[in-house]
């Protein structure tokens, strides 16, 4: 279920489910600077913009799977 305050904001688990990746993948990409969260709730949940985050995850997947780029190479391309 999307965050109550805004239907376009998703928690990590929700985003991971839609993108068909593990939540740990979302955490990793965020930690590595490949993906940014939009807000953080009072309870510490990171919230991601649905469309923006899904597009970014698809781009990262393309770079990893089709072009075989490293995280560092992807980071440079996304800047």
C-alpha positions, 0 to 999 in steps of 0.5 A: 500500500502506498504511503498515506500522505501521497499516493505517488510515494512508495516505501522501499518494499512497495517499490521493490515489489513493483520493480521486481527487485529485492528491498536490499537492492533498493537500500544498496542503490540508495547507499551507492548514490544511484537512487535518491529517496524523496522523503523520510517519515517520522518513523524513519521510512524512506519514501520514493517517487513512484514514476521517477524511482521506477524509471531510474531502476529500469535504467540501472538494470539496463546498464547492469544487464545489457551493458555490463557496467559497474556501479561506479560506471553507472554512477558516472552515467547517471550524473 
